[in-house]
Amino acid sequence: MSTSPQRNSLAIHIRRLAPRDADAAAELSGQLGYSCPSDDLRDRIDELSRSADRVAFAAVIGNQDGEIVGWIDAAMERHLQYAASAVIGGLVVREDMRGQGIGRRLCLEVEEWARSQSVSLVRVRSQIKREDAHRFYLRDGYRQVKTSLVFEKKVL
Ligand SMILES: CC(C)(COP(=O)(O)OP(=O)(O)OC[C@H]1O[C@@H](n2cnc3c(N)ncnc32)[C@H](O)[C@@H]1OP(=O)(O)O)[C@@H](O)C(=O)NCCC(=O)NCCS
């Protein structure tokens, strides 16, 4: 994880997301389109940080304790029919901080995490309406491999 100067001369630091980040992370989750209470997010971050198969990183301004301006989370997906892959489940950069390479750096951390676990593929599923994000992934070396419908059923 590294710190480097950004276009607007703010230094951005990438570190693991921690339960104490829940308030800021919840606000960003709202910008991603998933509003959720901070307490729920705190519990989820806590659970995630105890799993070897999951990871979340925060982009912060300045040092470790700086303001959070983005986060990414990923999980290993293991199925019978193909080799394990690391799947980005959520990625968001604060609206006023977009276009400065922060999203790219968060993706790089997940890619490094996948490599560290000898997993060679990173995958992300992105809603059809998120055209800006599609442009971002394509520019970042990802390629579109399929278009799917998503089905779900409540069981509780
Ligand atoms: C997609 C997202 C994470 C990219 O983060 P970022 O820090 O702006 O990305 P970078 O600065 O590394 O890369 C910039 C590229 O992202 C894309 N981008 C998407 N939305 C953008 C925005 N509002 N402002 C600037 N660039 C944006 C563009 O392709 C841009 O490349 P370009 O300058 O050549 O057009 C961020 O725009 C975001 O949080 N979007 C809303 C949530 C979202 O769609 N998340 C992805 C879910 S799958």
The ligand as an ORCA input file, in Angstrom:
! r2SCAN-3c Opt
* xyz 0 1
  C     -16.376      4.341    -10.983
  C     -15.586      5.079     -9.911
  C     -15.317      4.166     -8.724
  C     -14.241      5.496    -10.528
  O     -13.457      6.112     -9.527
  P     -12.505      7.333     -9.916
  O     -11.608      7.598     -8.765
  O     -13.314      8.458    -10.426
  O     -11.712      6.666    -11.124
  P     -10.302      7.081    -11.702
  O     -10.008      8.520    -11.410
  O      -9.303      6.063    -11.301
  O     -10.587      6.913    -13.234
  C     -11.363      7.899    -13.904
  C     -12.224      7.219    -14.892
  O     -13.369      6.745    -14.229
  C     -14.517      6.988    -15.016
  N     -15.462      7.783    -14.244
  C     -16.646      7.303    -13.881
  N     -17.335      8.246    -13.229
  C     -16.577      9.342    -13.169
  C     -16.765     10.642    -12.614
  N     -17.903     11.010    -12.010
  N     -15.782     11.542    -12.725
  C     -14.633     11.205    -13.366
  N     -14.400      9.989    -13.907
  C     -15.372      9.063    -13.814
  C     -14.057      7.581    -16.303
  O     -13.892      6.496    -17.210
  C     -12.729      8.155    -15.980
  O     -11.884      8.033    -17.062
  P     -11.728      9.270    -18.057
  O     -11.226     10.393    -17.205
  O     -10.752      8.769    -19.030
  O     -13.080      9.518    -18.625
  C     -16.296      6.367     -9.430
  O     -16.581      7.167    -10.520
  C     -17.578      6.098     -8.654
  O     -17.547      6.000     -7.435
  N     -18.724      6.003     -9.361
  C     -20.029      5.783     -8.724
  C     -20.160      4.391     -8.136
  C     -19.918      3.315     -9.167
  O     -20.424      3.335    -10.275
  N     -19.139      2.296     -8.741
  C     -18.830      1.138     -9.556
  C     -19.826      0.062     -9.250
  S     -19.576     -1.363    -10.284
*
